[in-house]
């Protein structure tokens, strides 16, 4: 039975990270910014049914829930915990099989993703978020923040600059990182 083991604050005051007792996914992340986007995912759909929820992000052993500012966490947490207790984990859509890449991935993009996997994504996951690489066009990397990072003001300012500086320093001084 799924259970919430802990709740962590995130840098985004409108998002909480709920740590679970079991893994939900092994290698994927799931990010939804509306109930319509989540209609084929029973876990996210059920969380969106809780009044005040505006986004759902989950991976590994945690779920990050973002709420609308006028809703209090007290209105959401108890309902969320009860929903998780009664949720059947087997109804989570299966992870997509990865065969390396759906598109030809350049060596530069592979190098970038490796560095992001090692140095950036674990830190973002610690704050209840994630990072999706949308593409590489020349030396311009397009990214999208997920979970608590998706609407957090510090991700758009400080974190984006920090990621760009890391990539410039470690991989290519001409790289530019833009939000997608």
C-alpha positions, 0 to 999 in steps of 0.5 A: 500500500502506498503511503506518504512517509514525509513532506518536504517544503520546496523553494516554490511556496505553492508546491510541496514534495510528498515522499512515498514509501514505494517507487512509482517510476524507475526512469521516467518523470511525469509532469502535468499542468492541467487535469486535461493533460492528465486524463490518461494517468489515473494517479495524476487525474486523482490528484487533480480532483483535489480542489486547488491543485494546479500541477502534478509532477512525479518520479521515483518515490515522490510526487510534487503538487502545486496549488493555487495561491488562494488554497491552503495546504490544510485543504489539500494535504489530508485529502491527498494522503487519503487518496494515496493510501487508497490508490492502486499503483498498478494503474500507473501507465507503464513507462515507455521503453527506451531504445536509446533515443527516439531521435538521433541524439548528437554527441553534444546532447548526450554529453549535456544530458550526462552532466545534467543527470549527474549535477543538476537533476538530483538537486532539482529532484531534491527540491521537488522538481525536474528538468526536461531537455526539449532540444538543441539547436546549434549551441542553444539548449531549450529546457523546461522545468518540471514540478516545483521548479516549473513556476518557481521564480528562482528557477527562471532567474538563478537556476537557469543562469547556473545551469548555463554557466555549468554547461559553458564551463564544463562542455562548451563556452558557446552554449546558451540555455533558454526556457522552452 
